Amino acid sequence: MIPLLIFIGLPPQMAVATGKMNGLGGAFGGLAAFAKTGLIRKDIVRVMIPIAIVIGLVAPLAFSAIDAEAFQSILGFLLLALTPTLFLRRRNQKKIVKERRVLGYSAYSGVLTLQAIFGSGTGTLAMFVLTLLFGTSKLEANATKRAVVAVLTPVTFVSLLVSGYVSVSHGLVGMVAAFFGANIGSKIAISKGEQFATYALAIFTVSSASILIFTAK
């Protein structure tokens, strides 16, 4: 979405900000699919929602000072490097010690900060944090991520909208498409199970990383 917005003439920062409308649609579309499945990890959500609100309010202050193009390439290569970890066996939740959870919350806060500023692609990092540090399944990670982002994205979006970075007319179509795409995709993943979710996420991660790398200037 962001490369397309840049292609049609929006400045890079405005393209990234307008892309938040895609994030709104995707977050609530996916959340609607996962809401009654019991897959959302409420223990993680309770901690991360207040953090998400603070980040959503503060992160946009740094928006104009960040080099999005340099970050785009770094993120792409990082996602490629992390892809093999999707196939690691799920950790036993009972063995996850307090220190690892603290590390998990710290890492997740960092991911949310990146997501608030850059948006596209960074949300996938949350899947790695949740599966590797909290021991969630892929479906639990997806559901939990959607719940947290459903709080982060509206706060960030309003902050950027007030600052004049968002082109609402350009973002509406993407928001509607993202809502239905995320909703349908999440329902398919739920019905197909964990193995399907793993391979689907791996394909999505590699595809996203490739797009980030090859569209970076």
C-alpha positions in Angstrom: 0.0 0.0 0.0 2.7 2.5 1.0 4.7 2.0 -2.3 1.5 2.5 -4.2 0.7 5.8 -2.3 4.2 7.0 -3.1 3.8 6.1 -6.7 0.6 8.1 -7.1 2.4 11.2 -5.7 2.1 11.3 -1.9 5.3 12.3 0.0 6.9 9.3 1.8 5.9 10.5 5.3 2.3 11.1 4.2 2.2 7.7 2.5 3.3 6.0 5.7 0.8 8.0 7.7 -2.1 7.3 5.3 -1.1 3.6 5.4 -2.3 3.6 9.0 -5.8 3.5 7.6 -4.9 0.1 6.2 -3.8 -0.8 9.7 -7.1 0.2 11.1 -9.0 -2.0 8.7 -6.7 -4.9 9.1 -6.6 -4.7 12.9 -10.4 -4.6 13.3 -11.1 -7.1 10.5 -8.7 -9.6 12.1 -10.0 -8.9 15.6 -13.6 -9.5 14.5 -12.6 -13.0 13.3 -10.6 -13.9 16.5 -12.9 -12.2 19.1 -14.8 -15.4 20.1 -12.2 -18.0 19.5 -10.5 -17.9 22.9 -7.1 -17.4 21.2 -6.4 -13.9 22.4 -3.9 -14.0 25.3 -5.6 -11.7 27.8 -2.6 -11.8 30.2 -0.4 -10.2 27.5 -3.1 -7.8 26.3 -3.7 -6.4 29.8 -0.1 -5.4 30.1 0.4 -4.2 26.5 -2.8 -2.0 26.0 -1.7 0.8 28.4 1.8 0.7 26.8 0.2 0.8 23.3 -1.8 3.9 24.3 1.3 5.8 25.5 3.3 4.7 22.5 0.5 5.7 20.1 0.5 9.2 21.6 4.3 9.7 21.8 5.7 7.9 18.8 4.2 10.2 16.1 6.3 13.1 17.6 9.4 11.5 16.1 7.6 10.8 12.8 9.1 13.6 10.8 12.7 13.0 12.0 12.9 9.3 10.9 14.5 8.1 7.7 11.8 5.6 6.6 13.7 4.4 3.6 16.8 3.3 5.4 14.6 1.5 8.0 12.6 -0.2 5.3 15.7 -2.1 4.0 16.8 -3.1 7.5 13.4 -4.4 8.4 13.2 -6.4 5.2 16.5 -8.2 5.9 15.5 -8.7 9.6 12.3 -10.4 8.6 14.1 -12.7 6.3 16.6 -13.7 9.0 13.8 -14.4 11.5 11.6 -16.5 9.1 13.2 -19.9 10.0 12.3 -19.4 13.7 8.6 -19.8 12.7 9.3 -23.5 12.4 10.8 -24.0 15.8 8.7 -26.1 18.2 6.4 -24.1 20.5 7.9 -23.6 24.0 6.1 -25.0 27.0 4.3 -22.1 28.5 4.9 -23.2 32.1 8.7 -23.1 31.5 8.7 -19.4 30.5 10.3 -17.7 33.5 9.6 -14.2 34.7 12.8 -12.8 33.2 11.8 -14.0 29.8 8.4 -12.4 30.1 10.0 -9.1 31.1 12.2 -9.4 28.0 9.1 -10.2 26.0 7.2 -7.1 27.2 10.2 -4.9 26.5 10.7 -6.3 23.0 7.0 -6.0 22.3 7.1 -2.4 23.4 9.9 -1.8 20.9 8.0 -3.4 18.1 4.9 -1.3 18.9 7.0 1.8 18.8 8.4 0.9 15.3 4.8 0.0 14.2 3.5 3.3 15.4 6.1 5.2 13.4 6.6 3.1 10.3 3.6 0.8 10.1 4.1 -1.5 7.1 5.9 -4.7 7.8 6.8 -4.1 11.4 3.7 -5.8 12.8 5.2 -9.1 11.7 7.9 -8.7 14.2 5.3 -9.0 17.0 4.6 -12.6 15.8 8.2 -13.5 16.5 8.2 -11.8 19.9 5.0 -13.6 21.0 6.0 -17.0 19.7 9.7 -17.0 20.8 9.4 -15.1 24.2 5.9 -15.8 25.3 5.5 -19.3 23.9 2.3 -18.6 22.1 1.0 -20.6 19.1 1.0 -18.8 15.7 -2.8 -18.4 16.0 -2.6 -17.1 19.5 0.1 -14.6 18.4 -2.0 -13.4 15.5 -5.1 -13.0 17.7 -3.2 -11.2 20.5 -1.4 -9.0 18.1 -4.7 -7.9 16.5 -6.1 -7.0 19.9 -3.2 -4.8 20.8 -3.0 -3.1 17.4 -6.7 -2.4 17.6 -5.8 0.0 20.4 -2.4 1.3 19.1 -3.5 2.1 15.5 -6.5 4.3 16.3 -4.5 6.4 18.8 -1.6 6.7 16.3 -3.9 7.5 13.4 -5.7 10.3 15.3 -2.3 11.8 16.3 -1.1 11.8 12.7 -4.4 13.0 11.3 -4.4 16.0 13.7 -0.8 16.7 12.6 -1.9 16.8 8.9 0.0 13.8 7.7 -3.0 11.7 6.6 -4.8 11.8 3.2 -8.1 10.4 4.2 -9.4 10.2 0.6 -6.5 8.0 -0.5 -6.7 5.8 2.6 -10.4 4.9 2.6 -10.3 2.2 -0.1 -7.3 0.6 1.5 -8.9 0.5 4.9 -12.1 -1.2 3.7 -10.1 -3.7 1.6 -7.8 -4.4 4.6 -10.8 -5.0 6.9 -12.3 -7.7 4.7 -9.0 -9.2 3.7 -7.8 -9.6 7.3 -11.2 -10.9 8.4 -11.4 -13.5 5.7 -7.7 -14.4 6.0 -8.0 -14.8 9.8 -11.1 -17.1 9.5 -9.3 -19.3 7.0 -6.3 -19.6 9.3 -8.5 -20.5 12.2 -10.3 -23.2 10.3 -7.2 -24.7 8.8 -5.2 -24.8 12.0 -1.7 -24.2 13.3 0.3 -25.8 10.6 -1.5 -23.9 7.9 -1.0 -20.7 9.9 2.8 -21.4 10.2 3.3 -21.8 6.5 1.0 -19.0 5.6 2.9 -16.7 7.9 6.2 -17.8 6.5 5.1 -17.0 2.9 3.6 -13.7 4.0 6.8 -12.8 5.9 9.1 -13.6 3.0 6.8 -11.8 0.5 6.6 -8.7 2.8 10.4 -8.7 3.3 11.1 -8.9 -0.4 8.7 -6.1 -1.2 10.3 -3.9 1.6 13.8 -4.6 0.2 13.2 -4.2 -3.5 11.0 -1.1 -3.1 13.5 0.7 -0.9 15.4 3.5 -2.6 
